[in-house]
Every structure is written in structure tokens, then in C-alpha cells.
């Protein structure tokens, strides 16, 4: 298998699947967060420096079918150009004679961005003929879009078949896989996973997989109350999945068998309604009065988490400790984020990935103080669950 570092790009046209699904201002269509574009720069720059030219393809949003102004990638051309420090040409269709003419005439060092792939429904249905059309743009295919690696779309998976000998991961995708494997196959111990978020049901597969790989499992967020109830605690009106009380119990048994320490919050900040302005108090997590719900973890829990995290060599954080979107219920999540930063400063490897913990670490402006923040929400979750991601498999096979 080729690696981006060893492939000879000289005189070659590289067709790169990037994830430029960036947020745009509703009125001006200006890019409001360019993180995803920046993440793709190392791959693009490397290929250009090695004498290649670059054709970029991506989706943006979820258009129904056909052109929609608000989902046009033309809005991001100026930003990509600014970040690359060179002109970026734009093809107003991702296939068709005009687009093919533009890619054909591309010279080494030049960059072409194609219009939104999802203006064709054949992209998401993974239609082979569409993938074949797209493949005409390049001599070599590079997948650098981790965020869509769990989808068997034309440009992320099917197209790899058109480049049996000239396909590879870009730096971003390579780094994502390397970092998540660093957690899943960690030899440095102890390994701690924090799994929070809303529901046990959506995280069972991940938790079960982690139970064979970690030393400590911290359970946070809404799902903690199902564990507390399973142990006989009173959880008032907190979020509970009654159908999963048995599952929670089994997870605890399995953890015990595998010698995994499970940390369940001991105290919680309760509210009399699901509202930032609700009345609040801190109570033991198993003594929540009726009419009240736990929306955050308390100080004692933060202290226990900090202790566990500071003794860890490898940390995975997936899911917030509470309803961190509300100022009054963000402290537990902030405390965990700060403890992860502290542990990282002491030499631990920390990966923040899969969903809302990424939003939380960004909200607290601590993203550059941890080892790695994953760019792929759903893709990272599926990777952690052990599901083979089609976009990755298509390059490897
Ligand atoms: P997930 O997408 O499963 O990681 O869940 C993230 C969501 O869980 C966030 O929007 C949080 O606000 C929410 N959440 C965290 N803790 C609680 C809680 N105690 N009660 C209700 N929702 C919560």
C-alpha cells in the first residue's frame, strides 16, 4: 500500500477527497469556522511541493438534489485560497465536460476545487458510474476525509476501486487512525476512558469494547443515572433508560471480571427543570428527590475524576459529564477537561473524540492543550465500536 510520504507525485494529478463541510454564515456565506480546511492543508501542500497538481472534492451540507446556492462550495474558494496562499480554481460542477477540461489543463502546483459532490444523489447512493466519472479527474486518489470515512459514498469508498494501485490516505486520515489505535492498543498503562453523553443505549458497544482495553472507565453525563438506578439509587426525574437497567448492571459485572475500575459520579447538581435558570442544588447522586433531575456532576465527582486522570498514561474522552451547553451545568465537564489538560502536561496521551466532548473542549478553548482532537464525530464513534469503516477498508484492500 502506498503512503503519502513515499509516493512520487511529480507531474501527477492528485484527486483528494477532503472534508470541507464547514459552517457558513447564513447571510454572507462566509466561512465561520475554517478548522476543517486547515486540517487538510498538510496533505495538499505536500503534494504541491512534490510537483503534483491537486483536484479537491468535498460535500457541503445536505442538499436535496441538484444545485442549491447555500450549499455551493464556491463560497469557500476565497478561504481555501487564502489558507493555501495560492489561487484556487473552481469548477461549477463536479463532473461534466467543463470540469474535466479544467482538471485536464491543470499544471503542477495548481489547485482546482470541484462543486459540491452531493448535488448528485449518486454520491450518497455510492453509484459506481458516478465514481468512475469522478475518477477521471486524477491519476492518483487520496482520501483525507475522516469525517465521512464511515460512509460508503461514491467519493469516499467506491472510487478507490478505480485506482487499484494509486490510492492512499492523506495525512489527516493517517493521523486519526494512528491516534485512535494508540488508545485502543495502548501498552502504556493505566488507560482511562471517560464515556459521557446522553444515553447508555448509544454507547453500549463502545463501553463493551473498552472494557477489554482500559483500566478505568469513568461514566458521566445523562447515562450515569441509569447506572445509579440499576444499583438501587433514587434518581428523581433524571434521564433514565429503564430498558437498559439490566445492561448497565451487566456492564458493571463485566468490568469487575475484567478488573476495570468503573467510576460512577457520587454527587450531582440537580435542577427543578431542564433550564439554565432552574433552581439548583448539589446532592448525593443516589438521593435525587422526585421532581428534580441531575444535569451535571458535583465537586466530589470532579475530584475523584481528577485523581484518576492524573494517574493515567492514556486518556480517551467521549461525551460530556453534564449539560455543558448551559452555563450553570458546565462545571463538571470543564473540570474533566482541565484535569485532562493537566494530565497531558504531565506526559499522558489524550484523545478527545466522537461527538460532544469535541464541542466542549472547543467551547472551553482547551483544544490545543490536549494531545489530539478528532475531526470525525460519527466516524470516530464507529471506529471505537470496532466497525470496519468502508472508506478505510477501500484503501487498505
Ligand atoms: P452524546 O451525543 O450522546 O454524547 O450526548 C451529548 C448530550 O448529552 C449533550 O447535548 C448533553 O447536553 C447531554 N447530557 C449530558 N448530561 C446530561 C444529563 N445529565 N441529562 C440530560 N442530558 C445530558
Boltz pocket constraint, residues with backbone or C-beta under 6 A from the ligand:
constraints:
  - pocket:
      binder: B
      contacts: [[A, 196], [A, 197], [A, 198], [A, 199], [A, 202], [A, 220], [A, 221], [A, 222], [A, 223], [A, 239], [A, 294], [A, 295], [A, 296], [A, 318], [A, 319], [A, 320], [A, 321], [A, 322], [A, 323], [A, 324], [A, 325], [A, 354], [A, 355], [A, 356], [A, 357]]
      max_distance: 6.0
